[in-house]
Each structure stands twice: as C-alpha cells, then as structure tokens.
Amino acid sequence: MTSVALITEPNLDAPDPFYEALIETHRDMDEAQSHALNARLVLLLANHIGRQDVLLAALKAARDSGR
C-alpha cells in the first residue's frame, strides 16, 4: 500500500456542534439501531472519500489507535 497523508490532527470546522449532532442522531435508538446507523454513516463517508488508499489508511489508523 502506498503511503497516504491521512489527516489525523483536528480538522473539523465546528467539532463540538458536530459531536452534539452525532449524539442527537443516536438518541432513542437501541444498541442494534445505533450500530446500524454507525455502519451506514461509515459507508456514506467512505463513498464520499472514494479513494481506497485513504480508506485503508483510515481503517488502519482507527484500529491502531484503539490498542
């Protein structure tokens, strides 16, 4: 895999309002519905990004950051 310059430092215009909207989107959902929403969100954002190399780098970074 080619090295990708994945943006990992804060880069959101309005992180707090986005986080609040994300939490609100999950309001009144059970765990299965919440997981399904997260899966749909990931796929929508992956489609928007569209580049396999960037997506693979993001998957690796997300997995590595949880260890």
C-alpha positions in Angstrom: 0.0 0.0 0.0 1.2 3.5 -0.9 1.8 5.9 2.0 -1.1 8.3 2.3 -1.1 11.6 4.0 -4.1 10.9 6.2 -5.3 13.9 8.2 -5.2 12.8 11.8 -5.0 16.2 13.6 -8.2 18.1 14.4 -9.7 19.3 11.1 -13.4 20.0 11.8 -14.8 23.4 11.3 -17.1 23.0 14.3 -16.2 19.9 16.3 -18.5 20.5 19.3 -21.6 21.1 17.3 -20.8 18.1 15.1 -20.4 15.9 18.2 -23.7 17.1 19.6 -25.4 16.4 16.3 -23.9 12.9 16.2 -25.1 12.2 19.7 -28.5 13.6 19.0 -28.8 11.4 15.9 -28.4 8.3 18.1 -31.0 9.5 20.7 -33.7 6.9 21.4 -32.0 4.2 19.5 -31.3 0.8 20.9 -27.8 -0.7 20.6 -28.5 -2.5 17.3 -30.0 0.5 15.7 -27.1 2.6 16.9 -24.6 0.2 15.4 -26.5 0.1 12.1 -26.5 3.9 12.0 -22.8 3.9 12.5 -22.3 1.4 9.8 -24.4 3.4 7.3 -22.5 6.6 8.3 -19.1 5.0 7.7 -20.2 3.7 4.3 -21.6 7.1 3.3 -18.4 8.9 4.3 -16.3 6.2 2.6 -18.3 6.7 -0.6 -17.7 10.5 -0.3 -13.9 10.0 0.2 -13.8 7.4 -2.6 -10.1 6.6 -2.5 -9.3 3.1 -1.5 -5.8 4.0 -0.3 -7.1 6.7 2.0 -9.9 4.4 3.3 -7.4 1.6 4.1 -5.1 4.1 5.9 -8.1 5.3 7.9 -9.1 1.8 8.9 -5.5 1.0 10.0 -5.2 4.3 11.9 -8.6 3.7 13.7 -7.6 0.1 14.6 -4.1 1.1 15.8 -5.4 4.0 17.9 -7.6 1.6 19.9 -4.7 -0.6 21.0 
